[in-house]
Amino acid sequence: MISAIAASSNGIAAATQRFASAAEGIAAMGTSLPSATQVDLSTTAVQMMQEKVNIGMNTAILKSTLDSERRVLDILA
């Protein structure tokens, strides 16, 4: 169960980082950045929605794993 906790925690951290990067890209729109670094708003918005789902999914996995671990400990105690 430890690996499931680590995997979901790492998944949350990675998705959060990708979400933040996408948000920074949107925040940079309209600045004086060169046109090559401009952000495609629709692609970035879709990426943010995907990362939101990834965070929710990994959170649900983490919660489920912790609940299962708690039940096992209750049985053993």
C-alpha positions in Angstrom: 0.0 0.0 0.0 2.9 2.3 0.5 3.7 2.3 -3.2 0.1 3.3 -4.0 0.4 6.2 -1.5 3.7 7.3 -3.0 2.5 6.9 -6.6 -0.7 9.0 -6.0 1.2 11.6 -4.0 3.8 11.9 -6.8 0.9 12.1 -9.4 -0.7 14.9 -7.4 2.7 16.8 -7.3 3.3 16.3 -11.0 -0.2 17.3 -12.1 0.0 20.4 -9.8 3.3 21.4 -11.4 1.9 21.0 -14.9 -1.2 22.9 -13.9 0.9 25.8 -12.6 3.0 25.8 -15.7 -0.1 26.1 -17.9 -1.5 28.8 -15.6 1.8 30.8 -16.0 1.5 30.5 -19.7 -2.0 31.9 -19.7 -0.9 34.7 -17.3 2.0 35.6 -19.7 -0.5 36.1 -22.6 -0.6 39.7 -23.7 2.9 40.5 -22.4 5.7 41.6 -24.6 7.0 38.0 -25.1 8.2 37.2 -28.6 5.5 35.6 -30.7 7.3 32.2 -30.7 6.6 31.8 -27.0 3.0 32.9 -27.1 0.6 30.4 -25.7 -2.3 28.7 -27.5 -5.2 29.5 -25.2 -7.4 26.6 -26.1 -4.6 24.0 -25.8 -3.5 25.4 -22.5 -7.1 25.5 -21.2 -7.6 21.8 -22.1 -4.3 21.0 -20.4 -5.4 22.7 -17.2 -8.7 20.8 -17.3 -6.8 17.5 -17.8 -4.5 18.3 -14.8 -7.5 19.2 -12.7 -8.9 15.7 -13.4 -5.5 14.1 -12.8 -5.3 15.8 -9.4 -8.9 14.7 -8.5 -8.2 11.1 -9.6 -4.9 10.8 -7.7 -6.6 12.4 -4.6 -9.4 9.7 -4.8 -6.8 7.0 -5.2 -4.8 8.3 -2.2 -8.0 8.6 -0.1 -9.1 5.0 -1.1 -5.6 3.6 -0.2 -5.6 5.4 3.2 -9.1 4.1 3.9 -8.1 0.6 3.0 -5.0 0.8 5.1 -7.0 2.1 8.1 -9.4 -0.9 7.7 -6.6 -3.4 7.7 -5.1 -1.8 10.8 -8.5 -1.9 12.5 -8.8 -5.6 11.7 -5.3 -6.3 13.0 -5.8 -4.3 16.2 
